[in-house]
Amino acid sequence: MSVLEQRDREFFRENGFLIIDSGISETVLDQVIADMDPYWSGVKPKRVSQADRRRIQDAWRISRSVKSLATSPKILGVLGALFGAKPLPFQTLNFPKGTQQETHSDSVHFNSEPFGMMCGVWIALEDIGPDQGPLIYYPGSHRLAEANYREAGVEAGLENYGGYLGFVEETIEREGLREELGILKKGQALVWAANLLHGGSKQNDLSLSRHSQVTHYYFEGCKYWRPHMSEEERYYFEPRWIPYPGDGKRAYRLLKPLKRMKRYVFGK
């Protein structure tokens, strides 16, 4: 029996997102919250990529529960069915509250060849309503043309990210895109395509929590590159993959130094 119905595949293809029941037990979801709780109070985590009181990047390195969400068999099965390739988790982000992050597409941060072979999965660790700053997204926007720094009319580089965000705002207005909010029940997961425009909505009640986890995935058999590092040439890299259960340390691969990255000249 297929892990997805045909109508689910068609919905994702048309809209660029899909909400599913993750099948992860409440015990594990609650343990993720418990594992992260000390860090929201100011304890500095070790061995993670980045951390402050609003988010922790790559907490899978310090929490088995975070890692188990990233490598959930049901989620991996859904992603494999949607993209037709083996999903490779490479980054987790954990949040205690809403991000209120500007609207963007993930492909401007993590791109792939072929285009679109990357996605995000947002798991609700508690019931998330409209006042908690849920995910905001624009159905169908994944079908827009690929837009990296070059297409946005700005030079590549994180210092020019504001120019890209302005381009996104203009695109939303020009295309007449309509937003939706990710109102999820505890344990539900929202899968979105790399090119789907999304961000964090305004958190109307700052006293409320919005415990959630995002995991980003590439897919096997692709090439991976970073647009903000790519001026005249594309800079490829190999992420540090989050190992599947049983893979062991052999699955860990460090980001290659910039000077060792393979290059691709645009237009060739």
C-alpha positions as CSV (number, residue, x, y, z in Angstrom):
1,M,0.0,0.0,0.0
2,S,1.3,3.4,-1.0
3,V,2.3,5.8,1.8
4,L,0.4,8.5,-0.1
5,E,-2.8,8.7,-2.0
6,Q,-2.7,9.9,-5.6
7,R,-4.8,12.9,-4.6
8,D,-2.1,13.9,-2.1
9,R,0.6,13.8,-4.7
10,E,-1.5,15.9,-7.1
11,F,-2.3,18.4,-4.3
12,F,1.4,18.8,-3.5
13,R,2.3,19.2,-7.2
14,E,-0.4,21.9,-7.6
15,N,0.0,23.8,-4.3
16,G,3.6,23.1,-3.2
17,F,2.7,22.0,0.3
18,L,1.0,19.1,2.1
19,I,-0.1,18.7,5.7
20,I,0.2,15.2,7.1
21,D,0.0,13.4,10.4
22,S,3.6,12.7,11.3
23,G,2.8,9.6,13.2
24,I,5.3,10.6,15.9
25,S,4.3,9.8,19.4
26,E,3.4,12.5,21.9
27,T,6.1,11.2,24.2
28,V,8.8,12.0,21.6
29,L,7.2,15.4,20.8
30,D,7.2,16.3,24.5
31,Q,10.8,15.1,24.9
32,V,11.9,17.5,22.1
33,I,10.3,20.4,24.1
34,A,12.0,19.2,27.3
35,D,15.4,18.7,25.7
36,M,15.3,22.3,24.3
37,D,13.8,24.0,27.3
38,P,17.1,24.8,29.2
39,Y,18.4,26.6,26.2
40,W,15.5,29.0,25.9
41,S,16.4,30.1,29.5
42,G,20.0,31.1,28.5
43,V,22.0,27.8,28.8
44,K,24.4,27.8,25.8
45,P,24.3,24.6,23.8
46,K,27.5,23.0,22.6
47,R,28.1,21.3,19.2
48,V,25.3,23.1,17.4
49,S,25.7,25.3,14.4
50,Q,23.9,28.4,15.8
51,A,21.8,29.2,18.8
52,D,20.1,32.0,20.6
53,R,16.9,32.3,22.7
54,R,14.7,32.2,19.6
55,R,16.1,29.2,17.7
56,I,18.7,26.4,17.7
57,Q,20.2,25.2,14.5
58,D,21.2,21.5,14.3
59,A,20.1,20.5,17.7
60,W,19.9,16.9,16.3
61,R,23.6,16.8,17.4
62,I,22.6,17.1,21.1
63,S,19.1,15.6,21.2
64,R,18.1,12.1,20.1
65,S,14.5,13.2,20.1
66,V,15.2,16.0,17.6
67,K,17.2,13.6,15.5
68,S,14.3,11.1,15.6
69,L,11.9,13.7,14.2
70,A,14.3,14.5,11.4
71,T,14.6,10.8,10.5
72,S,11.0,9.7,11.1
73,P,10.2,6.7,8.9
74,K,6.8,8.0,8.0
75,I,8.1,11.5,7.0
76,L,11.0,9.9,5.0
77,G,8.4,7.7,3.3
78,V,6.2,10.6,2.4
79,L,9.1,12.6,1.0
80,G,10.3,9.7,-1.0
81,A,6.9,9.3,-2.5
82,L,6.6,13.0,-3.4
83,F,10.0,13.4,-4.9
84,G,10.8,9.9,-6.2
85,A,14.2,9.9,-4.6
86,K,15.8,9.1,-1.2
87,P,15.4,12.1,1.2
88,L,18.6,13.2,2.9
89,P,18.1,15.3,6.1
90,F,20.8,17.9,6.6
91,Q,19.6,20.6,9.0
92,T,17.2,21.0,11.9
93,L,15.8,24.2,13.4
94,N,14.0,24.3,16.7
95,F,11.8,27.2,17.9
96,P,10.0,28.1,21.2
97,K,8.0,30.9,19.6
98,G,7.0,32.3,16.2
99,T,9.9,33.6,14.0
100,Q,8.0,36.4,12.3
101,Q,10.5,35.8,9.5
102,E,10.3,37.6,6.2
103,T,8.7,35.8,3.2
104,H,11.3,33.9,1.1
105,S,11.9,30.6,-0.7
106,D,14.3,28.0,0.7
107,S,15.9,27.7,-2.8
108,V,17.6,31.1,-2.3
109,H,19.5,29.5,0.7
110,F,19.9,25.9,-0.5
111,N,19.6,25.1,-4.1
112,S,20.0,22.0,-6.1
113,E,20.6,20.6,-9.6
114,P,18.1,19.6,-10.8
115,F,16.1,22.5,-9.4
116,G,13.5,21.8,-6.8
117,M,15.1,18.7,-5.2
118,M,15.0,20.2,-1.7
119,C,12.2,20.7,0.8
120,G,11.3,21.6,4.4
121,V,9.1,19.9,6.9
122,W,7.6,21.8,9.9
123,I,6.4,19.7,12.8
124,A,4.0,21.1,15.4
125,L,5.2,20.0,18.9
126,E,2.0,21.5,20.3
127,D,-1.3,22.8,18.9
128,I,-0.5,25.9,16.9
129,G,-3.2,28.6,16.3
130,P,-3.3,31.9,14.6
131,D,-2.1,34.0,17.6
132,Q,1.1,32.0,18.0
133,G,2.8,33.2,14.8
134,P,2.3,30.1,12.7
135,L,4.0,29.5,9.4
136,I,2.7,31.6,6.5
137,Y,2.8,30.4,2.9
138,Y,1.6,31.1,-0.6
139,P,0.0,28.1,-2.3
140,G,1.1,27.7,-5.9
141,S,4.0,30.0,-5.6
142,H,6.4,27.1,-6.0
143,R,5.4,27.1,-9.7
144,L,7.0,30.5,-10.2
145,A,10.3,30.8,-12.1
146,E,13.4,30.1,-10.1
147,A,14.6,33.3,-8.4
148,N,18.0,33.5,-6.8
149,Y,20.0,36.7,-6.3
150,R,20.8,37.1,-10.0
151,E,17.1,36.8,-11.0
152,A,16.2,39.3,-8.2
153,G,18.5,41.8,-9.7
154,V,21.0,41.9,-6.8
155,E,24.5,40.7,-6.3
156,A,25.0,37.4,-4.5
157,G,25.8,37.7,-0.8
158,L,24.0,37.8,2.5
159,E,24.6,41.5,2.7
160,N,22.2,41.9,-0.3
161,Y,19.5,39.7,1.2
162,G,17.3,42.7,1.7
163,G,17.2,43.3,-2.0
164,Y,16.0,39.8,-2.6
165,L,13.3,40.2,0.0
166,G,12.1,43.3,-1.7
167,F,11.9,41.4,-5.0
168,V,9.7,38.7,-3.2
169,E,7.3,41.4,-1.9
170,E,7.0,42.8,-5.5
171,T,6.4,39.3,-6.8
172,I,3.6,38.5,-4.4
173,E,1.8,41.8,-5.3
174,R,2.4,41.3,-9.0
175,E,1.2,37.7,-9.1
176,G,-1.8,38.4,-6.7
177,L,-0.7,35.6,-4.4
178,R,-2.8,34.8,-1.4
179,E,-1.4,33.8,1.9
180,E,-2.4,30.9,4.2
181,L,-1.5,30.1,7.8
182,G,-0.2,26.8,9.0
183,I,-2.8,26.1,11.7
184,L,-1.6,22.6,12.9
185,K,-2.5,20.1,15.6
186,K,0.2,18.6,17.8
187,G,2.0,16.0,15.7
188,Q,1.0,17.3,12.3
189,A,3.6,18.2,9.8
190,L,3.6,20.6,6.9
191,V,5.8,19.7,3.9
192,W,6.7,22.4,1.5
193,A,8.6,22.6,-1.8
194,A,11.9,24.5,-2.0
195,N,10.5,27.2,-4.2
196,L,7.3,27.8,-2.1
197,L,7.2,31.4,-0.7
198,H,6.8,31.2,3.0
199,G,7.8,32.9,6.3
200,G,6.6,33.5,9.8
201,S,3.4,35.3,10.5
202,K,3.0,38.0,13.1
203,Q,2.8,36.5,16.7
204,N,-0.3,38.3,18.1
205,D,0.1,37.0,21.6
206,L,3.8,37.1,22.7
207,S,2.9,35.3,25.9
208,L,2.2,32.1,24.0
209,S,4.7,29.5,23.0
210,R,5.0,28.0,19.5
211,H,7.1,24.9,20.0
212,S,8.0,23.5,16.6
213,Q,10.8,21.9,14.6
214,V,11.8,22.4,11.0
215,T,14.0,19.9,9.1
216,H,15.5,20.6,5.7
217,Y,16.1,17.8,3.2
218,Y,17.9,17.3,0.0
219,F,17.5,14.2,-2.2
220,E,20.0,11.6,-3.3
221,G,21.5,11.8,-6.8
222,C,21.6,15.6,-7.0
223,K,24.2,18.4,-6.8
224,Y,23.9,20.9,-4.0
225,W,24.9,24.6,-4.1
226,R,24.5,27.8,-2.1
227,P,23.2,30.9,-4.1
228,H,24.6,33.5,-1.6
229,M,28.1,32.2,-2.2
230,S,27.7,32.2,-6.0
231,E,28.6,35.4,-7.7
232,E,30.0,34.5,-11.2
233,E,30.2,30.8,-10.4
234,R,28.1,28.3,-8.5
235,Y,29.7,27.0,-5.3
236,Y,28.8,23.4,-4.6
237,F,29.0,21.7,-1.2
238,E,28.2,18.5,0.5
239,P,26.1,19.0,3.6
240,R,26.7,17.2,6.9
241,W,24.0,14.7,6.6
242,I,21.9,13.6,9.5
243,P,22.4,9.9,9.6
244,Y,19.4,7.5,9.3
245,P,18.9,5.2,12.2
246,G,21.7,2.5,12.1
247,D,23.9,4.4,9.7
248,G,26.4,5.4,12.5
249,K,29.2,7.8,12.2
250,R,30.0,6.9,8.6
251,A,27.0,9.1,7.5
252,Y,28.6,12.3,9.0
253,R,30.2,14.5,6.3
254,L,31.6,17.9,7.0
255,L,31.0,20.9,4.8
256,K,33.9,21.2,2.4
257,P,36.0,24.3,2.7
258,L,35.1,27.0,0.1
259,K,38.4,26.7,-1.7
260,R,37.7,23.0,-2.4
261,M,34.2,23.5,-3.7
262,K,33.6,22.6,-7.3
263,R,32.7,25.5,-9.5
264,Y,30.1,26.0,-12.3
265,V,30.2,29.1,-14.5
266,F,26.8,30.5,-15.3
267,G,25.9,30.2,-18.9
268,K,28.1,27.2,-19.6
